[in-house]
Amino acid sequence: MSILFEPTEINGMKLANRFVRSATWEGMAEDDGAVTPRLIDLMAQLAKGRVGLIISSHAYIQPEGQAGLKQLGVYKDELIDGLGKMTQAVHDHNGRIILQLAHAGYFANAKLSGKTPLAASLVEGISNSPRKEMTREDILDVIEAFGMAARRAKEAGFDGVQIHAAHGYLMSQFLSPHFNKRSDDYGGAPKNRAKALVEIIKKVRSVVGESFPVFIKLNSQDFLEGGLSLEDSLIIAPLLEEAGLDALELSGGTFLSGNLSPSRAGITKEEKEAYFQEAAKAFKDTLKIPLILVGGVRSLPVAERIVSQGIADYLAMSRPFIREPDLILRWEKGDHRRPFCLSDNLCFGPAMAGEGIYCVVEKKEKEKALNQNQD
């Protein structure tokens, strides 16, 4: 048996294989963030498709932390029932699912929330609309909100939670000197910039207990001038591990990073895959907890090499599962062709338009085939 399909365990959570569905904004929730039948069905498809671990799309923990249209929410108790139906659908197919907890911070959508977005500090040149630099009280409120969101996730039956601290969201902003210009003990040196995140991890751990898996998604670097560097992230990561993490998903880039964004286009051959793997090697040497590598993994040979060589313990993908929620089942059955995903990022268009995310290429192919049949 391939090492990729061996069962493993993270803090008591048993996983059937080493493949992870990385958090993917589906744009399928209700306007208030509530779960819909479409979301439940999608999670069930992923579980039936043998994805070892499903990470939900980023669920906003406060109304002022909402990033996008029809984003999943976990900011109030009234959302627990719907979230519970989603986890049950996954468990009915022997799957595992954790909830990603997020706050968009500077990049929150004020038109959706009706609230002024919060920022680690005010930075010129990013946006012309108002932002509020967070006070110490604001930081404490966000820490509490993460804790309460984790409590809701556990009550809803999730197998764990993941704290989103990558891609330029609020906790990523605190870590990055590009966004964090604070002069108090939440700014300056890497240890200070990590202080809010360390306090969030400790808060979440105190709420959910020691036996509930707590993950984090972290940038290896921002690929921004004056942003988080690999050297700084390697200082920060052990502090987060010590605070109580069970696993770390490694990514990189922000909304402002251009061609070096988290979702890079044109991954057509193996040498373009796993574009954070060099950083992963450094993280593996630094951490004791399992490492999940995301970013352009597209083929079984690359996945096998990464795990076999000890570069990472798990492989996470996002866009391939949009077109093929049953990709892992296909591979498991012996069809080892690359995913049909073209890494063209066209799938984000429908989500931004409020239609929910789907593979645009696949839809066009189906429409073309239907028209030909009708002719």
C-alpha positions in Angstrom: 0.0 0.0 0.0 1.2 3.5 -0.8 2.2 5.6 2.2 -0.4 8.1 1.0 -3.3 5.7 1.7 -2.2 4.5 5.1 -4.4 5.4 8.0 -3.0 8.0 10.5 -4.1 9.8 13.6 -3.8 13.4 14.8 -4.6 13.9 18.5 -7.1 11.0 18.4 -8.7 11.9 15.1 -8.3 8.9 12.8 -7.7 9.7 9.2 -8.1 7.2 6.3 -5.4 8.7 4.2 -3.0 11.7 3.9 -5.1 13.8 1.6 -6.7 17.0 2.9 -9.3 19.3 1.3 -7.8 22.7 2.1 -10.3 25.4 3.1 -12.2 26.6 0.0 -14.6 29.5 -0.1 -17.7 28.0 -1.6 -20.0 31.1 -1.5 -22.9 28.8 -0.8 -24.0 29.9 2.7 -27.1 32.0 3.5 -26.6 35.8 3.7 -26.2 35.5 7.5 -23.6 32.7 7.2 -26.0 29.8 7.9 -25.4 26.4 6.3 -27.5 25.5 3.2 -28.4 22.2 1.6 -25.9 22.9 -1.1 -23.1 23.1 1.4 -24.3 19.9 3.2 -24.4 18.1 -0.1 -20.9 19.3 -1.1 -19.4 18.1 2.2 -21.1 14.7 1.8 -19.6 14.4 -1.8 -16.1 15.1 -0.5 -16.5 12.5 2.3 -17.9 9.9 -0.2 -14.9 10.8 -2.5 -12.6 9.5 0.2 -10.9 12.9 1.2 -9.1 12.0 4.4 -9.8 15.3 6.1 -12.1 18.1 5.0 -11.4 21.6 6.2 -14.4 23.9 5.9 -14.3 27.2 4.1 -13.3 30.1 6.3 -16.0 30.7 8.8 -16.2 34.3 10.2 -16.1 34.5 13.9 -17.4 38.1 14.2 -19.8 40.0 11.9 -17.0 42.6 11.3 -14.7 39.8 10.2 -16.8 38.7 7.1 -14.7 38.6 4.0 -17.1 37.6 1.2 -20.5 37.1 -0.1 -22.4 34.1 1.3 -19.5 33.1 3.5 -19.9 30.5 6.1 -20.4 31.9 9.6 -19.8 30.7 13.2 -20.3 34.0 15.1 -23.5 33.1 16.9 -25.1 30.1 18.6 -28.1 30.1 16.1 -25.7 28.8 13.5 -24.8 25.6 15.4 -27.8 23.5 14.2 -27.0 24.0 10.5 -23.3 23.3 11.1 -24.3 20.1 13.0 -26.2 18.9 9.9 -23.1 19.5 7.8 -20.8 17.5 10.1 -23.4 14.7 10.4 -23.5 14.4 6.6 -19.7 13.9 6.6 -19.7 11.5 9.5 -22.5 9.5 7.7 -19.9 8.7 5.1 -17.1 8.0 7.6 -15.4 11.3 6.8 -13.6 13.8 9.1 -14.2 17.5 9.0 -12.7 20.5 10.9 -14.0 24.1 10.9 -11.7 26.9 9.8 -12.1 29.9 12.1 -11.3 33.2 10.4 -11.4 37.0 10.7 -10.7 39.1 7.5 -9.5 42.1 9.5 -8.3 44.8 7.0 -9.9 42.9 4.1 -13.3 42.5 5.6 -16.3 43.6 3.5 -17.9 46.6 5.2 -20.8 46.6 2.7 -21.7 43.1 3.8 -21.2 43.6 7.5 -22.2 47.2 7.9 -19.2 47.6 10.2 -15.8 49.3 9.9 -13.1 46.7 9.3 -10.6 46.2 12.0 -6.9 46.3 11.4 -3.7 45.5 13.3 -2.6 49.0 12.3 -3.5 51.5 9.7 -1.4 51.2 6.5 -1.5 53.7 3.7 -1.9 52.7 0.1 -4.0 49.5 0.6 -7.5 50.9 0.8 -9.2 54.3 0.5 -12.2 53.2 2.7 -12.1 53.6 6.5 -10.4 51.1 8.8 -10.2 51.0 12.6 -6.8 50.3 14.2 -7.5 47.7 16.9 -7.2 48.7 20.6 -6.1 46.3 23.3 -9.8 45.8 24.1 -10.6 45.0 20.4 -7.8 42.4 20.5 -9.2 40.8 23.6 -12.7 40.7 22.0 -11.3 38.9 19.0 -9.5 36.4 21.2 -12.7 35.7 23.0 -14.6 35.4 19.7 -12.2 32.8 18.4 -12.7 30.9 21.7 -16.5 31.0 21.4 -16.4 30.0 17.7 -14.3 27.0 18.7 -16.9 26.1 21.3 -19.6 26.3 18.7 -17.6 24.1 16.3 -17.2 21.4 19.0 -20.9 21.5 19.9 -21.8 21.2 16.2 -19.8 17.9 16.0 -16.7 19.0 14.1 -13.7 16.8 14.6 -11.4 19.8 15.2 -10.8 23.5 14.3 -8.3 25.3 12.2 -7.3 28.9 13.0 -6.7 30.9 9.8 -3.5 32.9 10.1 -2.5 33.0 6.4 -3.2 34.8 3.2 -3.4 38.3 4.7 -6.4 37.7 7.0 -6.4 39.3 10.4 -4.0 37.0 12.2 -1.7 36.9 9.2 -1.8 40.7 9.4 -0.6 40.7 13.0 2.3 38.4 12.0 3.4 40.6 9.0 5.5 43.7 9.4 3.9 44.9 6.1 0.5 45.2 8.0 1.6 45.4 11.6 3.2 48.8 12.5 2.2 48.7 16.2 4.5 50.0 18.8 2.9 48.1 21.8 3.6 44.6 22.8 1.6 43.2 19.8 4.1 44.7 17.3 7.8 44.9 16.6 9.8 41.7 17.0 8.4 38.4 15.6 7.6 37.1 19.1 5.5 40.3 19.8 3.7 40.1 16.4 2.8 36.5 17.3 1.4 37.4 20.7 -2.2 37.8 19.7 -2.2 34.5 17.8 -0.5 32.7 20.8 -3.3 34.0 23.0 -5.9 32.9 20.6 -4.5 29.3 20.5 -4.4 29.2 24.3 -7.9 30.5 24.5 -9.2 27.9 22.0 -7.3 25.1 23.7 -8.8 26.1 27.1 -12.3 26.0 25.6 -12.2 22.8 23.6 -9.9 20.8 25.9 -6.7 18.8 25.3 -8.2 16.0 23.2 -9.8 18.2 20.5 -7.6 18.7 17.5 -6.5 22.4 16.9 -4.8 23.2 13.7 -3.4 26.4 12.2 -2.9 27.7 8.6 0.2 29.8 8.4 2.1 31.6 5.7 5.7 30.5 5.0 6.1 34.1 3.8 4.0 36.9 2.4 5.9 37.6 -0.9 5.4 41.3 -0.1 8.0 44.0 0.3 8.4 44.3 4.1 6.1 41.3 4.7 6.5 38.2 6.7 9.7 36.4 5.8 10.6 32.8 6.0 13.1 33.5 8.7 10.4 35.2 10.9 7.9 32.5 10.3 10.4 29.9 11.4 10.7 31.9 14.7 7.0 32.2 15.1 5.9 28.6 14.3 7.5 27.0 17.4 5.8 29.6 19.6 2.5 28.6 18.1 3.3 24.9 18.5 4.1 25.4 22.2 0.8 27.3 22.7 -1.1 24.0 22.0 -1.3 23.2 18.3 -1.7 19.7 16.9 -0.9 20.3 13.2 0.2 23.2 10.9 -0.9 23.7 7.3 1.8 25.6 5.4 0.9 28.1 2.7 2.1 31.5 1.5 1.2 34.7 -0.2 -1.6 37.3 0.2 -4.2 39.1 -1.8 -1.5 41.6 -2.7 1.2 39.2 -3.8 0.4 39.1 -7.5 1.7 36.0 -9.3 3.0 34.7 -5.9 -0.5 34.5 -4.4 -1.8 31.4 -2.6 -3.6 30.2 -5.8 -1.1 30.2 -8.6 -2.1 29.6 -12.2 -0.8 27.2 -14.8 0.3 24.2 -12.8 0.7 22.0 -15.8 3.8 19.9 -15.0 5.3 18.3 -11.9 8.1 20.9 -11.5 5.5 23.6 -11.0 3.8 21.6 -8.2 4.1 22.0 -4.5 5.4 25.5 -4.7 6.0 25.8 -0.9 7.9 22.6 -0.5 11.3 24.3 0.1 9.8 26.2 3.0 8.2 22.9 4.2 11.6 21.3 4.5 12.7 24.1 6.9 9.4 23.9 8.9 9.8 20.1 9.2 13.2 20.6 10.8 11.7 23.1 13.2 8.5 21.5 14.4 7.4 18.3 16.1 3.7 18.4 15.1 2.5 17.1 11.7 2.9 19.4 8.7 0.3 19.7 6.0 1.5 21.1 2.7 -0.8 23.0 0.4 -0.1 24.9 -2.8 -0.2 23.3 -6.3 -0.1 19.6 -5.5 -1.4 17.9 -8.6 0.0 14.4 -9.0 0.4 11.2 -7.1 4.2 10.9 -7.8 4.8 14.4 -6.3 2.6 13.6 -3.3 4.3 10.3 -2.8 7.8 11.9 -2.9 6.9 14.7 -0.5 5.6 12.3 2.2 8.3 9.6 1.5 11.1 12.1 1.8 9.7 13.6 5.0 9.0 17.0 3.5 5.5 17.0 4.8 3.1 14.5 6.5 -0.1 15.4 4.6 -1.0 16.9 1.2 -3.8 19.5 0.9 -5.5 20.6 -2.2 -8.3 23.1 -2.9 -9.1 23.8 -6.6 -8.9 20.1 -7.8 -11.7 19.1 -5.5 -14.0 21.8 -7.0 -14.2 19.8 -10.2 -13.6 16.4 -8.7 -14.8 15.9 -5.1 -14.2 12.2 -5.8 -10.5 12.6 -6.9 -9.0 10.6 -4.0 -11.4 7.7 -4.7 -10.4 7.8 -8.3 -6.7 7.6 -7.4 -7.5 4.9 -4.8 -9.2 2.8 -7.4 -6.1 2.9 -9.7 -6.9 5.8 -12.1 -3.7 7.8 -11.4 -4.2 10.6 -14.0 -3.6 14.1 -12.9 -6.7 16.1 -11.6 -8.8 17.5 -14.4 -8.3 21.0 -12.8 -6.5 23.4 -15.1 -5.5 25.8 -12.3 -7.0 28.7 -14.2 -8.7 30.3 -11.3 -11.9 30.8 -13.3 -13.8 29.0 -10.6 -13.6 32.1 -8.3 -15.8 34.1 -10.7 -19.1 32.4 -10.0 -18.5 32.5 -6.2 -17.8 36.3 -6.4 -21.0 36.7 -8.4 -23.0 35.0 -5.7 -23.6 31.8 -7.7 -21.4 29.5 -5.5 -18.1 28.1 -6.7 -17.9 25.6 -9.5 -15.6 24.6 -12.3 -16.3 26.9 -15.2 -14.5 24.7 -17.7 -16.5 21.6 -16.7 -19.8 23.5 -17.0 -18.9 24.7 -20.5 -17.9 21.1 -21.5 -21.2 19.7 -20.2 -23.2 22.5 -22.0 -21.4 21.8 -25.2 -22.0 18.1 -25.0 -25.7 18.7 -24.2 -26.1 21.0 -27.2 -24.4 18.5 -29.5 -26.7 15.7 -28.3 -29.7 17.9 -28.9 -28.5 18.6 -32.5 
